[in-house]
Amino acid sequence: MTPRRILIVDDDSGARECYGRLFRRHGYEPCLAPSGTWVESNLASLRDIQVILLDHRMPGLTGLQLLRRLRSSGFRAIALLISAHVSSEMSAEAGRLGISRIFHKPVESAALLMSVAEAFTQFQEGRPGDFSTGSP
């Protein structure tokens, strides 16, 4: 069985570690990244990532800016975004970049796990994500 690797990019170490523990407990192999700069510096080792979970507001690159750069380099992972402040402008940009879902903070673990499971299935089937916003 191919490992289900998920890239978690969040500048908040507590949140990043919490997501990592959650996904590990459910059989995923999380790769934890503190910033977009770290991701860009380690891109060669991340090519087999199928799902990426991005915090939106981070120092340096926002989650959307990072995803834009990754997409331009051929990164095809299904992307999910987490943000405390979602605007219509952000939602529009997320849609253009193929964000599968935007989660509002605080994120409910069950909804996140369900969306990540769906994202892995979509990636395996070669289907783009269905963009949606909101989360319980």
Rosetta blueprint (number, residue, H / E / L):
1 M L
2 T L
3 P L
4 R L
5 R E
6 I E
7 L E
8 I E
9 V E
10 D L
11 D L
12 D L
13 S H
14 G H
15 A H
16 R H
17 E H
18 C H
19 Y H
20 G H
21 R H
22 L H
23 F H
24 R H
25 R H
26 H L
27 G L
28 Y L
29 E E
30 P E
31 C E
32 L E
33 A E
34 P L
35 S L
36 G H
37 T H
38 W H
39 V H
40 E H
41 S H
42 N L
43 L H
44 A H
45 S H
46 L H
47 R L
48 D L
49 I L
50 Q L
51 V E
52 I E
53 L E
54 L E
55 D E
56 H L
57 R L
58 M L
59 P L
60 G L
61 L L
62 T L
63 G H
64 L H
65 Q H
66 L H
67 L H
68 R H
69 R H
70 L H
71 R H
72 S H
73 S L
74 G L
75 F L
76 R L
77 A L
78 I E
79 A E
80 L E
81 L E
82 I E
83 S E
84 A L
85 H L
86 V L
87 S L
88 S H
89 E H
90 M H
91 S H
92 A H
93 E H
94 A H
95 G H
96 R H
97 L L
98 G L
99 I E
100 S E
101 R E
102 I E
103 F E
104 H E
105 K L
106 P L
107 V L
108 E L
109 S H
110 A H
111 A H
112 L H
113 L H
114 M H
115 S H
116 V H
117 A H
118 E H
119 A H
120 F H
121 T H
122 Q H
123 F H
124 Q H
125 E H
126 G L
127 R L
128 P L
129 G L
130 D L
131 F L
132 S E
133 T E
134 G L
135 S L
136 P L
